[in-house]
Amino acid sequence: MAFDLSKSEKNFTFSLKKKGIEKLPPLEMAFAMDVSQSFDDEHRDGVTNELVMRLSPWGFTFDPDRKIDMATFSSGSNIHLVEPAIDEHNYVNYIKKFVIGKVKGYGLGTGYAPVTRLLLQHFGWLPGLVAPAGGILNTLFGRKKDVIVGKRRAIVFFITDGDNNDSGDDKAMMDVMGDADTNNYEVFFVFVGVSNQNVSFQTLKTLNAKFNNAAFREIRDIKGFVAKSDDEINEFFLDSKLVAWLKK
């Protein structure tokens, strides 16, 4: 069945109403996409793009400018804020056009904390990321005439196929997420574990258990998942913790 963006947006709005969310809260959305070597097949097969496409109605519905940010990550400092952002004109083949083999660190290992910090900076909750006075976001630091980006409420879909294997990343991830939770940063992370290889995703499960700003969802059969109906996908991600956050 062909994907119908307009219909899927209406279905998402209806799913929100069923959860008691009548008025759309103003917020932005981003993806944090794992680009480690083990995820390469899924990227090249197009299934991660299918997942992005199926979740795009969320971003287009919530975000006033109808754009969804994409940040990629592998190991260490290999993080990348992809340009252009996802929009209605490029979402169909976005991963192939702008991610595969094109972003920093493509095909390396897996570390969670650096991209989490990047997105908290991107949405203005941590210092460091700036935007030109003209308004287009970039990752330059300390540039003249740049201004600190204001704080914006956001949902991040953090998609990975494996556990973090960088030395020290587990503690760093707990620290950055704990600080965000304690300080009430208005960014909610939906951690999505995608694997049929019995990956434990223990760090992500722990984040879900410990913090109010995180939820964890596991997908064992991504090809089957992206073929589900809008209602099934929306129900899968609209768990009680995320719904409560959206109602705040």
Helices and strands as residue ranges (DSSP letters): H 5-18, E 28-34, G 37-39, H 40-45, H 47-62, E 69-73, E 79-81, G 91-93, H 94-98, H 113-122, E 130-132, E 146-148, E 154-160, H 169-182, E 187-194, H 202-210, E 214-219, H 222-225, H 230-237, H 240-246
